[in-house]
Amino acid sequence: MPYISYDKKEISFKIVYYGPGMSGKTTNLMYIHRSLAENLRGEMVSLDTEEERTLFFDFFPLDLGQISGYDVKFNLYTIPGQIYYEASRKLMLEGADGVVFVADSNPLRFDRNVTAYEMMLDNLESYHVDPKSFPIVLQYNKRDWPDAIRPGTLEKAVNMDVPAIEAVATDGRGVMDTIRTISRMIIEGFEQ
């Protein structure tokens, strides 16, 4: 559910980048942040650990025009990928308006993708969110990996029909398509 500030005439949506550790969640946000004009982005906050680049979240507001006279902002977050941060991962999904699931295309990490996706679905359901009607975009990241998993494989394994986008976040391929797709889905759902 978006946050609506009637005083500021502003609607803020929350997008969470979710996925297994080292799948490219933070790399996606860093690319988006670098690509935007300074007047369209806020400060990026990053908390690092020895095990992973993001302990809790990366955040920045992304201004995207207006809806019925209200300014629209997207707040983008990542979650820590390791399973032992499950409480933090679940907490970051609270109040989310959409999720980008960043899957690692390395075939050796397929099981980690499935586990993380199933945990994401469980976490959404714990907040009484129906994943089948909730905006989710699947990003197959690291498409430059030799013998990358085939698109459609993860959706079939977790029995979900969601938009899927191929990406290489390190060079930006597919990153902006991903954020445009999830943003459009959120706005369309909000306007209905």
C-alpha positions in Angstrom: 0.0 0.0 0.0 1.5 3.3 -1.0 2.2 6.1 1.4 0.1 9.2 0.5 1.1 12.6 2.0 -1.8 14.9 1.5 0.2 17.9 2.9 3.0 17.4 0.3 0.7 16.1 -2.4 2.9 13.0 -2.8 2.4 9.3 -3.4 5.4 7.0 -2.4 5.6 3.5 -3.6 7.9 0.9 -2.2 9.8 -1.5 -4.6 11.9 -4.3 -3.0 14.6 -6.1 -4.9 14.6 -9.6 -3.6 16.8 -12.7 -4.4 19.5 -15.0 -3.3 22.9 -13.6 -2.1 25.1 -12.1 -4.7 22.5 -12.3 -7.5 22.9 -8.6 -8.4 20.3 -6.8 -6.4 22.6 -4.0 -5.2 24.3 -3.9 -8.6 20.8 -3.2 -10.2 20.2 -0.3 -7.8 23.6 1.1 -8.2 23.2 1.2 -12.0 19.8 2.8 -11.8 21.1 5.4 -9.3 24.1 6.3 -11.6 21.8 6.5 -14.7 19.4 9.0 -13.2 19.8 12.8 -13.3 20.7 14.2 -9.8 17.3 16.0 -9.6 15.5 12.7 -10.0 17.2 10.7 -7.4 17.9 10.8 -3.7 20.9 9.7 -1.8 21.7 6.0 -1.8 22.3 4.4 1.6 24.3 1.2 1.6 25.1 -0.9 4.7 27.8 -3.5 4.1 28.9 -6.6 5.9 31.9 -8.9 5.4 29.7 -11.6 3.9 27.6 -9.5 1.5 27.5 -6.0 0.1 24.1 -5.2 1.5 23.1 -6.0 5.1 19.8 -4.2 5.3 18.9 -2.0 2.4 19.7 0.4 -0.3 17.2 3.2 -0.7 16.6 6.1 -2.9 13.5 8.0 -3.9 12.9 8.1 -7.7 10.5 10.9 -8.8 8.3 9.9 -11.8 5.8 12.6 -12.6 2.3 12.9 -11.2 -1.0 11.1 -10.7 -4.1 13.3 -10.2 -1.9 16.2 -9.1 0.2 14.2 -6.7 4.0 13.7 -7.2 4.9 10.1 -7.6 8.0 8.6 -5.9 9.4 5.2 -5.9 11.5 4.1 -3.0 13.8 1.2 -4.0 15.2 -1.2 -1.5 17.3 -4.4 -1.6 17.2 -7.2 0.9 20.2 -9.2 2.2 20.5 -12.5 0.3 21.7 -14.9 2.9 19.1 -17.1 4.5 20.4 -16.3 8.0 19.1 -12.7 7.5 15.5 -14.0 7.0 14.0 -11.8 9.6 15.4 -8.7 7.9 14.3 -10.0 4.5 10.8 -10.5 5.7 10.7 -7.1 7.4 11.7 -5.3 4.2 8.7 -6.8 2.3 6.3 -5.2 4.8 4.4 -2.5 3.0 5.9 -3.3 -0.4 3.9 -2.3 -3.5 6.0 -4.5 -5.8 8.9 -6.8 -5.9 11.7 -7.4 -8.4 13.1 -10.9 -7.9 16.7 -11.0 -9.1 17.7 -14.6 -10.0 21.2 -15.7 -10.6 21.5 -17.3 -14.1 24.4 -19.6 -12.9 22.9 -23.1 -13.2 24.8 -24.1 -10.0 22.7 -21.5 -8.1 19.3 -22.6 -9.4 18.3 -24.3 -6.1 19.2 -21.0 -4.3 16.9 -19.1 -6.6 14.0 -21.5 -6.0 14.5 -21.4 -2.2 14.7 -17.6 -2.1 11.6 -17.3 -4.4 9.6 -19.7 -2.2 10.7 -17.8 0.9 9.6 -14.5 -0.7 6.2 -16.0 -1.5 5.8 -17.2 2.1 6.9 -13.8 3.4 4.4 -12.0 1.2 1.6 -14.4 2.3 2.6 -13.7 6.0 1.5 -10.1 5.3 -1.8 -11.3 3.7 -0.5 -10.5 0.2 -1.7 -12.7 -2.6 1.4 -13.2 -4.8 -0.7 -14.1 -7.8 -2.2 -10.6 -7.9 0.8 -8.7 -6.5 3.2 -6.9 -8.9 6.3 -9.2 -9.2 8.9 -9.0 -12.0 11.5 -11.8 -12.4 14.8 -10.6 -13.6 17.2 -13.3 -14.9 20.5 -11.6 -14.1 24.0 -12.6 -15.2 22.9 -13.6 -18.6 26.5 -13.5 -19.7 27.1 -16.6 -17.6 28.2 -19.6 -19.7 25.3 -22.1 -19.9 23.0 -19.7 -18.2 19.7 -21.2 -17.0 16.9 -20.8 -19.6 14.2 -18.2 -19.1 11.0 -19.9 -18.0 12.8 -22.4 -15.9 12.4 -20.7 -12.5 8.7 -19.7 -13.2 8.0 -23.3 -13.9 9.8 -24.6 -10.8 7.8 -22.2 -8.5 4.6 -22.4 -10.5 4.3 -18.6 -11.0 3.4 -16.7 -14.1 5.2 -13.3 -13.9 6.9 -11.0 -16.4 10.6 -12.1 -16.9 13.4 -9.9 -18.1 16.9 -11.0 -19.0 19.7 -8.7 -17.6 23.4 -8.2 -17.0 23.3 -5.7 -14.2 27.0 -5.0 -14.3 26.7 -3.3 -17.7 23.0 -2.2 -17.3 21.5 -4.5 -19.8 17.8 -5.1 -18.8 18.1 -3.0 -15.7 16.0 -0.1 -16.8 13.5 -2.4 -18.6 13.0 -4.1 -15.2 12.4 -1.0 -13.2 10.0 0.4 -15.9 8.1 -2.9 -16.0 7.6 -3.1 -12.2 6.8 0.7 -12.0 4.2 0.4 -14.7 2.6 -2.7 -13.0 2.4 -0.8 -9.7 0.9 2.4 -11.2 -1.7 0.4 -13.3 -2.7 -1.5 -10.1 -3.0 1.7 -8.1 -5.1 3.5 -10.8 -7.6 0.6 -10.9 
